[in-house]
Amino acid sequence: MNIDFRLNGVDPLSPLLYKIAIGGTVCYIGCANSARRPKSAYRRNLQRMINGRPYRKGNPEGFRVVHKRLLEATYSGETIVIELIRNVPRESKFSEERVEIQMHRNNGVILLND
């Protein structure tokens, strides 16, 4: 599982927005309190799927569309890049995420956020 992680000058210890691109195409926009979550959570979820383990005990089928697409990309050898976009205020990270998602959609990008 080869995931390229790019900081792009973003402070990884502060709240931020990130995007996931597969095969050079952005497919997901997310927000997190730090880069630790996107850097480790997607790898961990991919490993769980590869090993046939559940998402969580209380939600075994909880893998989202983006997780399944990442698994397909892993098996097909497509490039996967998680790239930090910018830091955002903690109290407005969800609204900033929605704005970023809408901006990508306005540019014709189909995202797996739903």
Number of C-alpha atoms within 10 A of each C-alpha: 15 12 17 13 15 14 14 11 10 19 14 18 12 16 20 25 24 22 18 24 18 18 12 11 14 19 19 21 23 20 26 21 18 17 23 12 12 22 18 10 11 17 18 13 21 22 14 15 16 13 9 9 14 15 17 12 9 8 9 10 11 12 16 13 13 17 17 14 15 24 20 13 17 18 11 9 12 16 17 21 19 22 22 25 19 17 22 20 12 15 9 10 19 17 12 19 19 14 12 19 19 15 12 17 12 10 8 9 15 14 17 15 12 7
